[in-house]
Amino acid sequence: MGTFRDLTVYKKAFELAMQILEESKGFPTEEKYGLTNQIRRSSRSVCACIGEGYRKGYIPCTL
């Protein structure tokens, strides 16, 4: 039995979060604490929610 990091959905969410981080680096500096911050936090939130759901048993380990 693995961890939530072994789930395909987690791997894809993490990869997308890293892509979002790289893309958002090119956003205008005036958006640094507004839109950019919100986009980065929401992309990381997906991975965190997957991990939390897995630990609580909401996500089966067979995904």
CHARMM internal coordinates of N, CA and C (Angstrom, degrees):
IC EDIT
DIST 1 N 1 CA 1.4450
DIST 1 CA 1 C 1.5278
ANGL 1 N 1 CA 1 C 108.97
DIST 1 C 2 N 1.3092
ANGL 1 CA 1 C 2 N 115.65
DIHE 1 N 1 CA 1 C 2 N 132.53
DIST 2 N 2 CA 1.4598
ANGL 1 C 2 N 2 CA 119.87
DIHE 1 CA 1 C 2 N 2 CA -177.64
DIST 2 CA 2 C 1.5119
ANGL 2 N 2 CA 2 C 112.21
DIHE 1 C 2 N 2 CA 2 C -97.98
DIST 2 C 3 N 1.3051
ANGL 2 CA 2 C 3 N 113.81
DIHE 2 N 2 CA 2 C 3 N -161.92
DIST 3 N 3 CA 1.4585
ANGL 2 C 3 N 3 CA 120.70
DIHE 2 CA 2 C 3 N 3 CA 177.96
DIST 3 CA 3 C 1.5242
ANGL 3 N 3 CA 3 C 108.54
DIHE 2 C 3 N 3 CA 3 C -110.27
DIST 3 C 4 N 1.3111
ANGL 3 CA 3 C 4 N 116.14
DIHE 3 N 3 CA 3 C 4 N 177.18
DIST 4 N 4 CA 1.4593
ANGL 3 C 4 N 4 CA 119.74
DIHE 3 CA 3 C 4 N 4 CA 179.15
DIST 4 CA 4 C 1.5263
ANGL 4 N 4 CA 4 C 111.08
DIHE 3 C 4 N 4 CA 4 C -64.11
DIST 4 C 5 N 1.3170
ANGL 4 CA 4 C 5 N 117.44
DIHE 4 N 4 CA 4 C 5 N -23.26
DIST 5 N 5 CA 1.4725
ANGL 4 C 5 N 5 CA 120.80
DIHE 4 CA 4 C 5 N 5 CA 178.70
DIST 5 CA 5 C 1.5295
ANGL 5 N 5 CA 5 C 112.04
DIHE 4 C 5 N 5 CA 5 C -69.81
DIST 5 C 6 N 1.3177
ANGL 5 CA 5 C 6 N 117.27
DIHE 5 N 5 CA 5 C 6 N -14.29
DIST 6 N 6 CA 1.4583
ANGL 5 C 6 N 6 CA 121.54
DIHE 5 CA 5 C 6 N 6 CA 177.40
DIST 6 CA 6 C 1.5285
ANGL 6 N 6 CA 6 C 112.45
DIHE 5 C 6 N 6 CA 6 C -86.06
DIST 6 C 7 N 1.3243
ANGL 6 CA 6 C 7 N 117.08
DIHE 6 N 6 CA 6 C 7 N -11.73
DIST 7 N 7 CA 1.4580
ANGL 6 C 7 N 7 CA 121.16
DIHE 6 CA 6 C 7 N 7 CA -179.25
DIST 7 CA 7 C 1.5239
ANGL 7 N 7 CA 7 C 110.80
DIHE 6 C 7 N 7 CA 7 C -71.07
DIST 7 C 8 N 1.3163
ANGL 7 CA 7 C 8 N 115.88
DIHE 7 N 7 CA 7 C 8 N 137.94
DIST 8 N 8 CA 1.4618
ANGL 7 C 8 N 8 CA 121.00
DIHE 7 CA 7 C 8 N 8 CA 179.11
DIST 8 CA 8 C 1.5249
ANGL 8 N 8 CA 8 C 110.84
DIHE 7 C 8 N 8 CA 8 C -60.02
DIST 8 C 9 N 1.3070
ANGL 8 CA 8 C 9 N 116.69
DIHE 8 N 8 CA 8 C 9 N -41.13
DIST 9 N 9 CA 1.4653
ANGL 8 C 9 N 9 CA 120.44
DIHE 8 CA 8 C 9 N 9 CA -178.84
DIST 9 CA 9 C 1.5250
ANGL 9 N 9 CA 9 C 110.89
DIHE 8 C 9 N 9 CA 9 C -63.14
DIST 9 C 10 N 1.3220
ANGL 9 CA 9 C 10 N 117.93
DIHE 9 N 9 CA 9 C 10 N -37.09
DIST 10 N 10 CA 1.4620
ANGL 9 C 10 N 10 CA 120.81
DIHE 9 CA 9 C 10 N 10 CA 177.42
DIST 10 CA 10 C 1.5272
ANGL 10 N 10 CA 10 C 110.47
DIHE 9 C 10 N 10 CA 10 C -67.88
DIST 10 C 11 N 1.3189
ANGL 10 CA 10 C 11 N 116.50
DIHE 10 N 10 CA 10 C 11 N -44.25
DIST 11 N 11 CA 1.4652
ANGL 10 C 11 N 11 CA 120.37
DIHE 10 CA 10 C 11 N 11 CA -179.72
DIST 11 CA 11 C 1.5241
ANGL 11 N 11 CA 11 C 111.27
DIHE 10 C 11 N 11 CA 11 C -59.68
DIST 11 C 12 N 1.3419
ANGL 11 CA 11 C 12 N 116.21
DIHE 11 N 11 CA 11 C 12 N -42.10
DIST 12 N 12 CA 1.4638
ANGL 11 C 12 N 12 CA 120.15
DIHE 11 CA 11 C 12 N 12 CA 179.86
DIST 12 CA 12 C 1.5266
ANGL 12 N 12 CA 12 C 110.77
DIHE 11 C 12 N 12 CA 12 C -69.01
DIST 12 C 13 N 1.3237
ANGL 12 CA 12 C 13 N 117.46
DIHE 12 N 12 CA 12 C 13 N -40.02
DIST 13 N 13 CA 1.4635
ANGL 12 C 13 N 13 CA 120.93
DIHE 12 CA 12 C 13 N 13 CA 178.72
DIST 13 CA 13 C 1.5254
ANGL 13 N 13 CA 13 C 110.60
DIHE 12 C 13 N 13 CA 13 C -64.74
DIST 13 C 14 N 1.3282
ANGL 13 CA 13 C 14 N 117.17
DIHE 13 N 13 CA 13 C 14 N -40.77
DIST 14 N 14 CA 1.4579
ANGL 13 C 14 N 14 CA 121.26
DIHE 13 CA 13 C 14 N 14 CA 179.29
DIST 14 CA 14 C 1.5286
ANGL 14 N 14 CA 14 C 110.66
DIHE 13 C 14 N 14 CA 14 C -65.59
DIST 14 C 15 N 1.3280
ANGL 14 CA 14 C 15 N 116.05
DIHE 14 N 14 CA 14 C 15 N -43.05
DIST 15 N 15 CA 1.4656
ANGL 14 C 15 N 15 CA 120.50
DIHE 14 CA 14 C 15 N 15 CA 179.05
DIST 15 CA 15 C 1.5332
ANGL 15 N 15 CA 15 C 110.23
DIHE 14 C 15 N 15 CA 15 C -61.80
DIST 15 C 16 N 1.3172
ANGL 15 CA 15 C 16 N 116.64
DIHE 15 N 15 CA 15 C 16 N -42.76
DIST 16 N 16 CA 1.4564
ANGL 15 C 16 N 16 CA 120.30
DIHE 15 CA 15 C 16 N 16 CA 178.61
DIST 16 CA 16 C 1.5299
ANGL 16 N 16 CA 16 C 111.27
DIHE 15 C 16 N 16 CA 16 C -65.79
DIST 16 C 17 N 1.3247
ANGL 16 CA 16 C 17 N 117.58
DIHE 16 N 16 CA 16 C 17 N -38.90
DIST 17 N 17 CA 1.4594
ANGL 16 C 17 N 17 CA 120.94
DIHE 16 CA 16 C 17 N 17 CA 177.96
DIST 17 CA 17 C 1.5315
ANGL 17 N 17 CA 17 C 110.60
DIHE 16 C 17 N 17 CA 17 C -61.98
DIST 17 C 18 N 1.3228
ANGL 17 CA 17 C 18 N 116.95
DIHE 17 N 17 CA 17 C 18 N -38.61
DIST 18 N 18 CA 1.4618
ANGL 17 C 18 N 18 CA 120.24
DIHE 17 CA 17 C 18 N 18 CA 177.87
DIST 18 CA 18 C 1.5298
ANGL 18 N 18 CA 18 C 111.15
DIHE 17 C 18 N 18 CA 18 C -68.11
DIST 18 C 19 N 1.3294
ANGL 18 CA 18 C 19 N 116.82
DIHE 18 N 18 CA 18 C 19 N -37.44
DIST 19 N 19 CA 1.4670
ANGL 18 C 19 N 19 CA 120.17
DIHE 18 CA 18 C 19 N 19 CA 176.57
DIST 19 CA 19 C 1.5219
ANGL 19 N 19 CA 19 C 110.82
DIHE 18 C 19 N 19 CA 19 C -65.20
DIST 19 C 20 N 1.3216
ANGL 19 CA 19 C 20 N 116.17
DIHE 19 N 19 CA 19 C 20 N -40.68
DIST 20 N 20 CA 1.4656
ANGL 19 C 20 N 20 CA 120.68
DIHE 19 CA 19 C 20 N 20 CA 178.47
DIST 20 CA 20 C 1.5202
ANGL 20 N 20 CA 20 C 110.02
DIHE 19 C 20 N 20 CA 20 C -63.00
DIST 20 C 21 N 1.3159
ANGL 20 CA 20 C 21 N 117.13
DIHE 20 N 20 CA 20 C 21 N -41.88
DIST 21 N 21 CA 1.4657
ANGL 20 C 21 N 21 CA 120.66
DIHE 20 CA 20 C 21 N 21 CA 178.03
DIST 21 CA 21 C 1.5243
ANGL 21 N 21 CA 21 C 110.80
DIHE 20 C 21 N 21 CA 21 C -59.00
DIST 21 C 22 N 1.3181
ANGL 21 CA 21 C 22 N 116.36
DIHE 21 N 21 CA 21 C 22 N -47.51
DIST 22 N 22 CA 1.4640
ANGL 21 C 22 N 22 CA 120.04
DIHE 21 CA 21 C 22 N 22 CA -178.84
DIST 22 CA 22 C 1.5276
ANGL 22 N 22 CA 22 C 111.55
DIHE 21 C 22 N 22 CA 22 C -64.49
DIST 22 C 23 N 1.3187
ANGL 22 CA 22 C 23 N 117.22
DIHE 22 N 22 CA 22 C 23 N -43.12
DIST 23 N 23 CA 1.4658
ANGL 22 C 23 N 23 CA 120.40
DIHE 22 CA 22 C 23 N 23 CA 179.73
DIST 23 CA 23 C 1.5201
ANGL 23 N 23 CA 23 C 111.39
DIHE 22 C 23 N 23 CA 23 C -65.55
DIST 23 C 24 N 1.3211
ANGL 23 CA 23 C 24 N 116.43
DIHE 23 N 23 CA 23 C 24 N -39.13
DIST 24 N 24 CA 1.4608
ANGL 23 C 24 N 24 CA 119.71
DIHE 23 CA 23 C 24 N 24 CA -176.21
DIST 24 CA 24 C 1.5309
ANGL 24 N 24 CA 24 C 112.62
DIHE 23 C 24 N 24 CA 24 C -72.00
DIST 24 C 25 N 1.3156
ANGL 24 CA 24 C 25 N 117.07
DIHE 24 N 24 CA 24 C 25 N -14.97
DIST 25 N 25 CA 1.4655
ANGL 24 C 25 N 25 CA 119.70
DIHE 24 CA 24 C 25 N 25 CA 176.51
DIST 25 CA 25 C 1.5208
ANGL 25 N 25 CA 25 C 111.18
DIHE 24 C 25 N 25 CA 25 C -64.51
DIST 25 C 26 N 1.3273
ANGL 25 CA 25 C 26 N 116.23
DIHE 25 N 25 CA 25 C 26 N -23.86
DIST 26 N 26 CA 1.4612
ANGL 25 C 26 N 26 CA 120.64
DIHE 25 CA 25 C 26 N 26 CA 179.83
DIST 26 CA 26 C 1.5194
ANGL 26 N 26 CA 26 C 113.93
DIHE 25 C 26 N 26 CA 26 C -89.81
DIST 26 C 27 N 1.3251
ANGL 26 CA 26 C 27 N 118.50
DIHE 26 N 26 CA 26 C 27 N 1.96
DIST 27 N 27 CA 1.4577
ANGL 26 C 27 N 27 CA 122.15
DIHE 26 CA 26 C 27 N 27 CA 179.21
DIST 27 CA 27 C 1.5274
ANGL 27 N 27 CA 27 C 109.44
DIHE 26 C 27 N 27 CA 27 C -69.11
DIST 27 C 28 N 1.3168
ANGL 27 CA 27 C 28 N 116.93
DIHE 27 N 27 CA 27 C 28 N 155.64
DIST 28 N 28 CA 1.4766
ANGL 27 C 28 N 28 CA 120.13
DIHE 27 CA 27 C 28 N 28 CA 178.13
DIST 28 CA 28 C 1.5297
ANGL 28 N 28 CA 28 C 111.98
DIHE 27 C 28 N 28 CA 28 C -59.25
DIST 28 C 29 N 1.3127
ANGL 28 CA 28 C 29 N 116.58
DIHE 28 N 28 CA 28 C 29 N 147.87
DIST 29 N 29 CA 1.4645
ANGL 28 C 29 N 29 CA 120.47
DIHE 28 CA 28 C 29 N 29 CA -177.15
DIST 29 CA 29 C 1.5169
ANGL 29 N 29 CA 29 C 112.49
DIHE 28 C 29 N 29 CA 29 C -65.11
DIST 29 C 30 N 1.3281
ANGL 29 CA 29 C 30 N 118.21
DIHE 29 N 29 CA 29 C 30 N -26.93
DIST 30 N 30 CA 1.4659
ANGL 29 C 30 N 30 CA 119.35
DIHE 29 CA 29 C 30 N 30 CA 178.91
DIST 30 CA 30 C 1.5238
ANGL 30 N 30 CA 30 C 112.29
DIHE 29 C 30 N 30 CA 30 C -69.29
DIST 30 C 31 N 1.3314
ANGL 30 CA 30 C 31 N 116.95
DIHE 30 N 30 CA 30 C 31 N -14.79
DIST 31 N 31 CA 1.4652
ANGL 30 C 31 N 31 CA 121.34
DIHE 30 CA 30 C 31 N 31 CA 177.40
DIST 31 CA 31 C 1.5316
ANGL 31 N 31 CA 31 C 112.21
DIHE 30 C 31 N 31 CA 31 C -95.46
DIST 31 C 32 N 1.3150
ANGL 31 CA 31 C 32 N 117.28
DIHE 31 N 31 CA 31 C 32 N 3.61
DIST 32 N 32 CA 1.4613
ANGL 31 C 32 N 32 CA 121.37
DIHE 31 CA 31 C 32 N 32 CA -173.73
DIST 32 CA 32 C 1.5284
ANGL 32 N 32 CA 32 C 112.90
DIHE 31 C 32 N 32 CA 32 C -55.27
DIST 32 C 33 N 1.3153
ANGL 32 CA 32 C 33 N 117.57
DIHE 32 N 32 CA 32 C 33 N -41.48
DIST 33 N 33 CA 1.4617
ANGL 32 C 33 N 33 CA 119.90
DIHE 32 CA 32 C 33 N 33 CA -176.30
DIST 33 CA 33 C 1.5241
ANGL 33 N 33 CA 33 C 112.24
DIHE 32 C 33 N 33 CA 33 C -103.12
DIST 33 C 34 N 1.3027
ANGL 33 CA 33 C 34 N 117.59
DIHE 33 N 33 CA 33 C 34 N 2.14
DIST 34 N 34 CA 1.4542
ANGL 33 C 34 N 34 CA 121.11
DIHE 33 CA 33 C 34 N 34 CA -179.49
DIST 34 CA 34 C 1.5206
ANGL 34 N 34 CA 34 C 110.97
DIHE 33 C 34 N 34 CA 34 C -107.18
DIST 34 C 35 N 1.3040
ANGL 34 CA 34 C 35 N 114.81
DIHE 34 N 34 CA 34 C 35 N -101.98
DIST 35 N 35 CA 1.4566
ANGL 34 C 35 N 35 CA 121.80
DIHE 34 CA 34 C 35 N 35 CA -175.87
DIST 35 CA 35 C 1.5257
ANGL 35 N 35 CA 35 C 112.39
DIHE 34 C 35 N 35 CA 35 C -61.50
DIST 35 C 36 N 1.3070
ANGL 35 CA 35 C 36 N 117.66
DIHE 35 N 35 CA 35 C 36 N -43.89
DIST 36 N 36 CA 1.4618
ANGL 35 C 36 N 36 CA 121.04
DIHE 35 CA 35 C 36 N 36 CA -178.23
DIST 36 CA 36 C 1.5209
ANGL 36 N 36 CA 36 C 111.75
DIHE 35 C 36 N 36 CA 36 C -59.61
DIST 36 C 37 N 1.3035
ANGL 36 CA 36 C 37 N 116.84
DIHE 36 N 36 CA 36 C 37 N -46.68
DIST 37 N 37 CA 1.4570
ANGL 36 C 37 N 37 CA 121.62
DIHE 36 CA 36 C 37 N 37 CA -179.72
DIST 37 CA 37 C 1.5251
ANGL 37 N 37 CA 37 C 110.86
DIHE 36 C 37 N 37 CA 37 C -62.62
DIST 37 C 38 N 1.3235
ANGL 37 CA 37 C 38 N 116.58
DIHE 37 N 37 CA 37 C 38 N -42.59
DIST 38 N 38 CA 1.4574
ANGL 37 C 38 N 38 CA 120.93
DIHE 37 CA 37 C 38 N 38 CA -178.78
DIST 38 CA 38 C 1.5285
ANGL 38 N 38 CA 38 C 111.21
DIHE 37 C 38 N 38 CA 38 C -65.34
DIST 38 C 39 N 1.3124
ANGL 38 CA 38 C 39 N 117.61
DIHE 38 N 38 CA 38 C 39 N -42.38
DIST 39 N 39 CA 1.4660
ANGL 38 C 39 N 39 CA 121.51
DIHE 38 CA 38 C 39 N 39 CA 178.98
DIST 39 CA 39 C 1.5210
ANGL 39 N 39 CA 39 C 110.27
DIHE 38 C 39 N 39 CA 39 C -63.91
DIST 39 C 40 N 1.3086
ANGL 39 CA 39 C 40 N 117.27
DIHE 39 N 39 CA 39 C 40 N -44.56
DIST 40 N 40 CA 1.4737
ANGL 39 C 40 N 40 CA 120.51
DIHE 39 CA 39 C 40 N 40 CA -179.72
DIST 40 CA 40 C 1.5250
ANGL 40 N 40 CA 40 C 111.68
DIHE 39 C 40 N 40 CA 40 C -63.98
DIST 40 C 41 N 1.3313
ANGL 40 CA 40 C 41 N 117.45
DIHE 40 N 40 CA 40 C 41 N -43.93
DIST 41 N 41 CA 1.4680
ANGL 40 C 41 N 41 CA 120.48
DIHE 40 CA 40 C 41 N 41 CA 179.72
DIST 41 CA 41 C 1.5231
ANGL 41 N 41 CA 41 C 111.68
DIHE 40 C 41 N 41 CA 41 C -64.47
DIST 41 C 42 N 1.3247
ANGL 41 CA 41 C 42 N 117.37
DIHE 41 N 41 CA 41 C 42 N -40.47
DIST 42 N 42 CA 1.4603
ANGL 41 C 42 N 42 CA 119.71
DIHE 41 CA 41 C 42 N 42 CA -178.38
DIST 42 CA 42 C 1.5269
ANGL 42 N 42 CA 42 C 111.22
DIHE 41 C 42 N 42 CA 42 C -68.97
DIST 42 C 43 N 1.3299
ANGL 42 CA 42 C 43 N 118.00
DIHE 42 N 42 CA 42 C 43 N -34.78
DIST 43 N 43 CA 1.4649
ANGL 42 C 43 N 43 CA 119.60
DIHE 42 CA 42 C 43 N 43 CA 178.85
DIST 43 CA 43 C 1.5281
ANGL 43 N 43 CA 43 C 111.18
DIHE 42 C 43 N 43 CA 43 C -68.68
DIST 43 C 44 N 1.3321
ANGL 43 CA 43 C 44 N 117.13
DIHE 43 N 43 CA 43 C 44 N -35.82
DIST 44 N 44 CA 1.4674
ANGL 43 C 44 N 44 CA 120.18
DIHE 43 CA 43 C 44 N 44 CA 176.50
DIST 44 CA 44 C 1.5230
ANGL 44 N 44 CA 44 C 111.52
DIHE 43 C 44 N 44 CA 44 C -72.07
DIST 44 C 45 N 1.3108
ANGL 44 CA 44 C 45 N 116.10
DIHE 44 N 44 CA 44 C 45 N -29.39
DIST 45 N 45 CA 1.4588
ANGL 44 C 45 N 45 CA 121.31
DIHE 44 CA 44 C 45 N 45 CA -179.23
DIST 45 CA 45 C 1.5313
ANGL 45 N 45 CA 45 C 111.70
DIHE 44 C 45 N 45 CA 45 C -62.87
DIST 45 C 46 N 1.3163
ANGL 45 CA 45 C 46 N 116.73
DIHE 45 N 45 CA 45 C 46 N -34.80
DIST 46 N 46 CA 1.4675
ANGL 45 C 46 N 46 CA 120.28
DIHE 45 CA 45 C 46 N 46 CA 179.39
DIST 46 CA 46 C 1.5198
ANGL 46 N 46 CA 46 C 110.05
DIHE 45 C 46 N 46 CA 46 C -60.04
DIST 46 C 47 N 1.3095
ANGL 46 CA 46 C 47 N 117.73
DIHE 46 N 46 CA 46 C 47 N -47.49
DIST 47 N 47 CA 1.4689
ANGL 46 C 47 N 47 CA 121.51
DIHE 46 CA 46 C 47 N 47 CA 179.24
DIST 47 CA 47 C 1.5288
ANGL 47 N 47 CA 47 C 110.97
DIHE 46 C 47 N 47 CA 47 C -62.97
DIST 47 C 48 N 1.3039
ANGL 47 CA 47 C 48 N 116.38
DIHE 47 N 47 CA 47 C 48 N -41.47
DIST 48 N 48 CA 1.4650
ANGL 47 C 48 N 48 CA 120.37
DIHE 47 CA 47 C 48 N 48 CA 179.77
DIST 48 CA 48 C 1.5253
ANGL 48 N 48 CA 48 C 111.46
DIHE 47 C 48 N 48 CA 48 C -63.82
DIST 48 C 49 N 1.3218
ANGL 48 CA 48 C 49 N 116.49
DIHE 48 N 48 CA 48 C 49 N -40.66
DIST 49 N 49 CA 1.4709
ANGL 48 C 49 N 49 CA 120.59
DIHE 48 CA 48 C 49 N 49 CA 179.68
DIST 49 CA 49 C 1.5278
ANGL 49 N 49 CA 49 C 111.60
DIHE 48 C 49 N 49 CA 49 C -67.21
DIST 49 C 50 N 1.3184
ANGL 49 CA 49 C 50 N 116.77
DIHE 49 N 49 CA 49 C 50 N -36.51
DIST 50 N 50 CA 1.4643
ANGL 49 C 50 N 50 CA 119.91
DIHE 49 CA 49 C 50 N 50 CA 176.80
DIST 50 CA 50 C 1.5236
ANGL 50 N 50 CA 50 C 109.52
DIHE 49 C 50 N 50 CA 50 C -63.62
DIST 50 C 51 N 1.3337
ANGL 50 CA 50 C 51 N 117.22
DIHE 50 N 50 CA 50 C 51 N -45.84
DIST 51 N 51 CA 1.4647
ANGL 50 C 51 N 51 CA 120.82
DIHE 50 CA 50 C 51 N 51 CA 178.66
DIST 51 CA 51 C 1.5121
ANGL 51 N 51 CA 51 C 112.38
DIHE 50 C 51 N 51 CA 51 C -61.74
DIST 51 C 52 N 1.3254
ANGL 51 CA 51 C 52 N 116.59
DIHE 51 N 51 CA 51 C 52 N -42.30
DIST 52 N 52 CA 1.4607
ANGL 51 C 52 N 52 CA 120.55
DIHE 51 CA 51 C 52 N 52 CA 179.91
DIST 52 CA 52 C 1.5313
ANGL 52 N 52 CA 52 C 111.20
DIHE 51 C 52 N 52 CA 52 C -65.86
DIST 52 C 53 N 1.3247
ANGL 52 CA 52 C 53 N 116.42
DIHE 52 N 52 CA 52 C 53 N -43.02
DIST 53 N 53 CA 1.4625
ANGL 52 C 53 N 53 CA 120.07
DIHE 52 CA 52 C 53 N 53 CA 178.67
DIST 53 CA 53 C 1.5093
ANGL 53 N 53 CA 53 C 112.25
DIHE 52 C 53 N 53 CA 53 C -63.62
DIST 53 C 54 N 1.3100
ANGL 53 CA 53 C 54 N 116.88
DIHE 53 N 53 CA 53 C 54 N -37.20
DIST 54 N 54 CA 1.4596
ANGL 53 C 54 N 54 CA 121.41
DIHE 53 CA 53 C 54 N 54 CA 178.69
DIST 54 CA 54 C 1.5268
ANGL 54 N 54 CA 54 C 110.50
DIHE 53 C 54 N 54 CA 54 C -66.15
DIST 54 C 55 N 1.3183
ANGL 54 CA 54 C 55 N 116.54
DIHE 54 N 54 CA 54 C 55 N -46.20
DIST 55 N 55 CA 1.4696
ANGL 54 C 55 N 55 CA 120.38
DIHE 54 CA 54 C 55 N 55 CA -179.35
DIST 55 CA 55 C 1.5231
ANGL 55 N 55 CA 55 C 112.40
DIHE 54 C 55 N 55 CA 55 C -63.59
DIST 55 C 56 N 1.3178
ANGL 55 CA 55 C 56 N 116.21
DIHE 55 N 55 CA 55 C 56 N -33.37
DIST 56 N 56 CA 1.4667
ANGL 55 C 56 N 56 CA 119.66
DIHE 55 CA 55 C 56 N 56 CA -179.65
DIST 56 CA 56 C 1.5290
ANGL 56 N 56 CA 56 C 112.18
DIHE 55 C 56 N 56 CA 56 C -83.90
DIST 56 C 57 N 1.3149
ANGL 56 CA 56 C 57 N 117.34
DIHE 56 N 56 CA 56 C 57 N -7.18
DIST 57 N 57 CA 1.4534
ANGL 56 C 57 N 57 CA 120.75
DIHE 56 CA 56 C 57 N 57 CA 177.42
DIST 57 CA 57 C 1.5153
ANGL 57 N 57 CA 57 C 114.19
DIHE 56 C 57 N 57 CA 57 C 91.28
DIST 57 C 58 N 1.3314
ANGL 57 CA 57 C 58 N 117.86
DIHE 57 N 57 CA 57 C 58 N 7.92
DIST 58 N 58 CA 1.4571
ANGL 57 C 58 N 58 CA 120.97
DIHE 57 CA 57 C 58 N 58 CA 179.80
DIST 58 CA 58 C 1.5205
ANGL 58 N 58 CA 58 C 111.99
DIHE 57 C 58 N 58 CA 58 C -76.11
DIST 58 C 59 N 1.3289
ANGL 58 CA 58 C 59 N 116.52
DIHE 58 N 58 CA 58 C 59 N -25.50
DIST 59 N 59 CA 1.4653
ANGL 58 C 59 N 59 CA 122.11
DIHE 58 CA 58 C 59 N 59 CA -179.28
DIST 59 CA 59 C 1.5225
ANGL 59 N 59 CA 59 C 106.96
DIHE 58 C 59 N 59 CA 59 C -110.95
DIST 59 C 60 N 1.3295
ANGL 59 CA 59 C 60 N 117.39
DIHE 59 N 59 CA 59 C 60 N 118.93
DIST 60 N 60 CA 1.4666
ANGL 59 C 60 N 60 CA 119.07
DIHE 59 CA 59 C 60 N 60 CA 179.99
DIST 60 CA 60 C 1.5252
ANGL 60 N 60 CA 60 C 111.08
DIHE 59 C 60 N 60 CA 60 C -68.16
DIST 60 C 61 N 1.3144
ANGL 60 CA 60 C 61 N 115.47
DIHE 60 N 60 CA 60 C 61 N 149.66
DIST 61 N 61 CA 1.4648
ANGL 60 C 61 N 61 CA 120.10
DIHE 60 CA 60 C 61 N 61 CA -176.93
DIST 61 CA 61 C 1.5302
ANGL 61 N 61 CA 61 C 112.00
DIHE 60 C 61 N 61 CA 61 C -75.40
DIST 61 C 62 N 1.3193
ANGL 61 CA 61 C 62 N 119.35
DIHE 61 N 61 CA 61 C 62 N -2.02
DIST 62 N 62 CA 1.4512
ANGL 61 C 62 N 62 CA 122.01
DIHE 61 CA 61 C 62 N 62 CA -178.26
DIST 62 CA 62 C 1.5089
ANGL 62 N 62 CA 62 C 112.80
DIHE 61 C 62 N 62 CA 62 C -91.57
DIST 62 C 63 N 1.3405
ANGL 62 CA 62 C 63 N 119.63
DIHE 62 N 62 CA 62 C 63 N 5.04
DIST 63 N 63 CA 1.4575
ANGL 62 C 63 N 63 CA 121.01
DIHE 62 CA 62 C 63 N 63 CA -179.58
DIST 63 CA 63 C 1.5038
ANGL 63 N 63 CA 63 C 110.62
DIHE 62 C 63 N 63 CA 63 C -69.70
END
COOR INIT
IC SEED 1 N 1 CA 1 C
IC BUILD
